[in-house]
Amino acid sequence: MSHVSFYTGFRSLSPVMERMAETGPGRPMKFPYTVGAKLLQFPWKMAWKKGRGLRHLIYSIGITYLIFRQIDKKGAWNFFV
């Protein structure tokens, strides 16, 4: 018995579109219009290595999370109620 995919009836009618889907995009967009495209094209590795802001932001989020987790464990939030 062969495996039949659920999406076999929804294949593209054009063989060109099927070939494009298999190979993926050839090059990045010249002007990324959506936020997702901008985030994907952003040079994260360079920003991490050369910029202090991103590193400090990530470290501060982690430290703040640990502090608030300790406060929550001790039940210190009852003081404000």
N, C-alpha and C positions, 0 to 999 in steps of 0.2 A: 504494500500500500504506500503510495507516494504522499508526501506532505503537501497539502494544498493550503496556500495562504488565504487569509480572509480578504486581502486586498487585491486579489487577482483580477477582479472585475473593474477595478478602479485605475488600471494602468493608463498611462498617457497614450494617446492615439498616435502621437508623432514619435518616430524613432530618434529624431534629433533631440527631443526633450528627454527621452530615456538615456541617451548617451551623455547629455549634460548632467543629469542627476547622478550618473555613475562616477563621472570625473570630478564633480564639485566645481566650485568657483575657480576661475582662472587667475584672477587678481583681485585685490581688495578694491572697494569702492573709492572713487576719487574724492567724493564729498559724502561722508556718512551722515545720513539724515536722521536716523533713529538713535535713541540713547543706547540701545543694545549694540548697534554697529559701532558707535563711538567707543563704548567700553571694550569691545573686542579688538579695535585697532589701537587702543592706547598702549604705549610702551611700558607695561607694568614692571618689567625687569629693570629697565633703566631708572624708573622712578624709585624703585626700592633701593638700588645700589647708590644712586647719586643724590637723591632727595631725602632730606631728614623728615619732612612732613608726613609722608606716608608711613614710615617706620614708627615715628612717635605716635601717630594716630592708632596704629594696630596695637602697639605696646600698651598705650593708655586704655584702650578698650579692654584688653586682656586683664590688666591690673584692676580696673574698675569692676569687671565682672567678678574677679576673685574676692574683692572687698565686699561687694553686695551679697555674694553667696555666703560669706561668713556671717554677715549681719542677719541674713535670712535663716541660717542654721540656728543661731542663738535665740531667735525669736524676739529680737530687739525692736521689731516693727510694732509690737503691742504698746510701746511707749507713746506712739503718736495717736492711738485710738482713744 
